[in-house]
Amino acid sequence: MIPVQGYEGRTVAVLGLGRSGRATALALAAGGARPVVWDDGQAGRDAADAQGFDLRDLTRPGAFDDVDLLVTSPGIPHLYPVPHPVIAAAWAAGVPVDNDIGLFFRSFATGEWDGFDSMPRVVAITGSNGKSTTSALTHHILTECGRPAQLAGNIGRGVLDLNPARDGEVVVLELSSYQTDLARALTPDVGVFTNLSPDHLDRHGGPGGYFAAKRRLFAEGGPDRAIIGVDEAEGQYLANQLAEGQADDRVIRVSVNRKLAGEGWAVFARKGFLTEWRKGRQVAAIDLRGVAGLPGSHNHQNACAAYAVARTLGLSPKAIEAALHSYPGLPHRSQRIAEAGGVAYVNDSKATNVDAAAKALAAFPRIRWICGGLEKDGGLGELTGAMGSVAKAYVIGREAEGFARQVQAQLMGVDAEVCTTMARAVERAMAEAEPGDTVLLAPAAASFDQYDNFEKRGEDFVAEVMGRLNRG
């Protein structure tokens, strides 16, 4: 646990009692603060009461009279589409609002660090797609190379649930736009921006607000080194804003669309080969085509970003290459779960938006595509360039008929069968798959019409596939 510093003897309110909220309350108490907690759901309040937390109804008048800070969980809207009433009440009372990420950056460093031979470092990774894989891959490379490391944030543990830093340790944080948008302190040593595509637009008031939330990671604290994916205009803009000139190697540019040359520092992947370019010459190259845990160009972008982090932290290209080959991949992200009769089965339930699905579709030669769910803004038009590999679509979700019509109308030549349920989609895809095909779950939609989250959707896909294969 990271005890929160700066609030000894003061009352701090905590709104939202999920994983991060409970960890925050414990970390506040460990630092000498007096946490008072609240959750909109009765189940959350009951669980907090059972743990001995001091419950306070933050919706009642006067609830903030003695409060010095409100800490809110990332899933609670603080501005768009409308501010949560408790957050609005904190504003009205003049109480600052923060989240656990802000508290972490204020509290991670301690006086014990004066005795360390090597200062701990924090790597913070954000972006629309690939940030989980980039974070997990970075952590994997570090541990494989013998560097002490912890992984937290939007993946794994809550940030305040981490262990206090060890000598020379690296903390790798995956940060969503919900987390970067509100944190009052953002001071990583290394910041990573993977890419940007439309997502969470209602929460951020449109694409500009969404990008602004991501940009705060670099604008608020100013990392010592920034690793920026430049395959979109926003990344190009961000890299340009941060660099003082072409040779400024405080910015490492990353691409999977083109070669990046010049006097600066760049890492790019083309035709399956990762290349590091620095000071006008090639420094290293790695063949990614045989890395089983990182299929497709989107995963090659993740590999480039993680490689750049590892190089920033002083690891050699040879050591990084060996660690890449031992990376097992993450569940629900291009996860190869089985192969039978020449047919591969891949779970990419995390492909909850069109851009992520397009990248998954581009990774395999002939696909039986299971898609559908709670559709996001923008339609399916951006998938057009990736559809040449799709033999047929099998559509799930409560609005499967409408989703299938979009597939057929916008993506000419692709047959779309309305299946509605995962069981039916898997049954039909497996029945029609031929040797050389990949049965791919890459929904291009959120899961909430049928599942609690994308993990549950992916688990259902895995269970249906394995159940049918085991039955023979």
N, C-alpha and C positions, 0 to 999 in steps of 0.2 A: 504493500500500500504506500502511496505517496501522501504523507500528511500535508494538508493545505496550510500554507503559511500566510500570515498577515491578518488573520481574523481571530486571534486568541481572545477569549472572553466576550466575543461579539455574536449576535444572533444572525444566522444566515438561513434564509428560506430556500427550500428545494422543491421544485415543481416537477412532477413526473417521477415515478418510482419503479421504472424498469431497471435494466442492468446498469446503465450509467448513473441513474438517479440514486440507487441504493449505494453504489460505490462512492459517489460524491458525498452522501451523508456520512458514511463511515470515515472518509478521509478528512472531512471537516471536523468531526469529533476528535479524530486522532491528532489534529493540529491545534486543538484547544478551543475551537468554535462551538457554539451551541446551535446545532441544526434543528429547524422545525420543518416538517415535511408535509406534502399534500399531493394527492393524485386524483384525477377526475373519476377514476374507477374505484368502486368499492373493494374489489379484489386487491388492488394495489395498496389501498389504505389498510386493509386487514393484515396483509403480509408485513407492512411496515410496523404496525402496532404489535404484531407478534414478535418482531425483532427488537422491540423496546424503543423505537423511535418516537419522538415527540410530535404527535399529529397536531396540525393547526389548519383550520379551514381558511385558506388564503383568499377565498371569495367573499368573506364577510367584511363589513366595514371595520376599519381600524386594524386589520390584520398586519399591516406593515408599519405600525407605529414605532416598534422597537427593532425593526429589521434593518441591517446594514447592507445586505446584498441578497438578490434573488438569483439562484442558479436554476436554469431550466434545461430540461432534456431536449436533445436535438430534434425529435419528432414533433415538437410543439411549435406551431407557427407563431412568430413574434411580429410579423408585419403583414405579409400577404398569405392567403387572400384576405384575412382579417386578423388583427392581433388577438391572441388568447386573452380573455378577460382578466386573468391574474397578472399577466405581463402588463396590460394596460393599466391595471391598478398600481403596479409597482412604478410605472412611469409617473402616474399622477401623484404618487407619494414621494417622488424624487429619489427612489431606491435604484441603484445601478443594477443592471441585468447582465449576467454572464453565463457561460456554460462550463462544463468540466474541462474542455480543451484550454480555455483561458486560464482556469485555475492550475492546470498542469504546468503550463509554461511559466507561471508565476512561482511555482513551488518545487519544481524538479531539482534545481540546483540547490545544494546545501553547503554548509561550512566544511563538511567532510571532504568535499572535492579538493580542498587545499592540499590534502595529503596524497592525492592520486598522481601517478606518473604520467597518465594520459587522460585528458578530459573526456568525459562522456559526450556523445554526439546525439542529436535528434535529426532524423530524416522524416520529413512530412510529405506525403504523396496524395495528390488530388487530381481531378479530371473527371470526365464523364464515364469513360469505359476503360477497363484494364487496370484501375487503381488497386483492386484487391489482388489480382495476380502479380502486379508489379511489387506490391508491398510484401506479399508472401515470398515471392522469388528473391527479393532483396534480402529478406531475413534468412532464407535458405542459403544463399551464397555466403553471407557473413558467417553463419554457424558452421557451414561446411569448411570454411577457411579458418576456423578456429577463433573467430572474433566473438566475444560475448555479445548477445543481442536479445532484445525483447520485441514483440510484435503486439500492437494494440490499436485502439481507435475504432474505426468503423468495421474492423475485422478482429475477431478474437476477444480480448479483454478490454474493459473500459480503461481509459488512460490513468485514472487515479487508483486503479487496482493493480498497477504495475509494482514490481519490487523496486526499492531504492536503487539508484545506479551503482554499478560496480566500476572499478578502475578500467577505463578504456572501453566501456560498453557503448553499444549503439542501440537506440530506441527507434524502431521503425513504426510510423503512424500512418494509417490510411485515414484520410479526412474527407468526409462528404461536404457538399456545399452547405448543408444544414449546420455542420460543425464549424466551418470556416466563417460563415456569415455573421455569427454573433460573438465569437470569442474576442475578449478584450485584450488578450495578449497572444501573439502568434510569432514566435521567434525561433524557428528551426535553424539548424546549422546548414542543412541541405533541403531545398524545396523542389518538388517534382510536379510538373503539370503534364499529364499524359496526352490529353486531347479534349475536344469539346464538341458535343452534339446536343440537340434540344432535349431537355429533360427537366422535370420538376418545375416547369414554367409557371404553374399556378402559385407555387410556393415563393417564387422570386419575382413575380410581377412581369415575367417575360424574359426573353433571351439575354437582354442587357443586364438585368438584375442577377440572372444565373451566372453569367461570366464575372460580374463584379464580385459575387460571393467567392468564386474560385480565386480571383486576382488578389483578394485580401491577404492570402497566404504569403504573397511576395511583396505586397505594398506596405503592409502594416509593420512587419518586423525586419524585412530585408535579410534573407538567408545569405550566408557567405557564398554559397554556390547555388545556382538555379539551373535545373535540367528541364528543358522546355520542348515539348512536342510541337513542331512547326508545320504540321500538315494541314492545319486550318488557319484562317486569317487571324483568329484570336491568339493563337500561339505565336504567330509571327509578330503580331503587335506587342505581346507581352515580352518576347525576347528582345525586341527592339527597344522597349522601354527600359529594360534592365541593363543592357550592355552599353558601355561607353564608346565602343568602336568595334571594328571587325575582329580585332585580335584580343578582345577582352574575354579571357577564359574563365571568368566568374560565371559565364553563361555557357552551358553545353546544349547545343541544339540537337534534336532527335528527329529522324524522319524514316518512314518506310515507303515513301513515294519517290524519292530522288536522292542522288548523290549530293552530299553537302561538303563543299571544299572551302578554300580560303584560308586565312591566317588564324581563324578561331579554333574552338574545340567542338567537335561534332561526332555523333555516333549515328550511323544509319544502316539500314538493312535493305538490300536489293537482291532479288532472285534467291533468297534464302541465305545470304551471306551478310553477317554483321561486320561492319568496318568502323574502326576508330580513326579519326582524322584530326591531327593537331599540328598547328604551326606550319601549315602548307604541305604536310606529308602524311602518308598512312603510317599509323603506329602499330595496329594489330588487326587481325581478321579472324572470324570464327564462322564455321559452317553450321548453321542452325537447322539444316534440313533433317538431320538425324536426331534432333532433340525431341523425344517422344512427348514430353510434357508440355511442349509449346508449339502446337500445330497452327499454321496459317500466319498471314502477315500481321494480323492484329496482335498475336502473341509475340511475333518478332519485334513489334514496337515495344511491348512490355519488356522483352529481353534487352533491347537497346537502353531503355531507361534504367533498368536494374543494373546493367553493366556500367553505365555512366556513374551511378551512385557508388558502386564498388570501386571504380577507378578513383573517384574523388576521395574515397576513404583509404586509398593506398594499396589496394589489392592488385595482383598481377593479372594480365590477360589469360595466362595459362591456368592459373588457379580458378579464375572465374569460369573459364570454359569447362573445366572438369565439374564444377558445381552445377552448371546449367544442365549437363547430361544426367545428373542425379535428381533433378527436380521432378517430383511426382505429379504436379498439377494440383489445382483446387477443385473440390466438388462443385458441380453445377456450372463450371466454366470450361467449355471444350473438354469435358471429362469423358474419356473413352472408357466405357463400362464393360463392353463385351465385344467379341467377334465370333461369329458362327456362320458356317456355310458361305464364307467369303463376304459376309455382310458385317459392317462395323456399326456399333451403336454408341452414339455420343450425346451426352447430357450437357446442354448449354442453357439451362433454365434461367441463368443470370442475364441472358440476352433479352432484357425487358424493354429495350427500345429499338427503333429501326436501324440505327447505325450499328449497334452491337450485333444484331441479327445479320446484317449485310456482311460484316466481317467474318462471322461464323460460316455463312454460306459460301464465302470465297475460299474457305480453307479445305474443301473436299471436292472431289471431281464429279460425283453423281449422287444426288441427295434425295431421299424421301423425307420431306420437311414437315415436321409437326409444329404447328404455329397457332397463334390466336390467344385470346384472353381479353383483358381490359385495355382497350386501345388507347394510345396516347395521341396527343395533337400531331397533325401533320400528315396523316395517312401513310401509305406504303410506297409512294412514288420513288423514294430514295433507294428502294431495293432493286430497281429495274436493272442496274448494271451487274448485280450479283446473281440474277435469276437463271443465267444460262446453265448452271449446274443442277438445277432443281428438276427432277423427273416428275414429281407430283407433290402437292401440298395436302396435308391432312389437318383440318382445322378444328380446334377445340374451343371451349368457352361458351358462356351464356349467349353471346352475340356471334356465334360461329357462322351463321348464314350471311350476315353483313360483312364479316371479315373475309369470308370466301368470295363474296361478290367483288370486294376490292382486289383480291388477288387476281381474279379472272379479268377484271376490267382494266386494272392498271398494269398488270404484268402479263401481257399478251402471250398466249401459247402455253401457259402453265395451268394444268388441271387442278382444281381444288375440290376436295371431297369434304362435305360437312360431317364431322364425326361427333362433335360436342364434348364427349368425354375422353379422357386420356386412354382408358381401356380400349375404346373403339378405335382410336387413332393408332395406337400401337398394334392392335390386331390387324388392321388394314395395311399399315405400312410393312409389317413383317410378312404378311401374306403376299404382297406384291414386289418385295425387294428381290433383287437379283445379285449374283456375285459381283463384287466391285462397288455395290451401293453402300451409302452411309445413311442409316436412319438417325436423323438429327432433330433433337428438340431444341429449337431456337425461336421462342415464341414471338418476338418483336412486339410484346405487349406485357402489361403488368399481370399479376397473378390473382388479384384480389377478388375477381368475380367468382372464382371457384376454390381458391386456396388462401391460407393465412399469409403466405409469403412465397417467394420464388424457390426457397429451399424445399418446402412441402411439395411444390409442383415437381421439382426435380426428383425428389424421393419417390413420388408416385410413378414417374416415368421409369426409373430404375427398377422399382418393384414389378411393374407390368412386364418390362422386357425380361428380367431375370426369371420371373415366374413362368413365362411362356417358354423360355429356353430350357429351363429345368424340367418342364413337363414334356419336353422333346418335340 
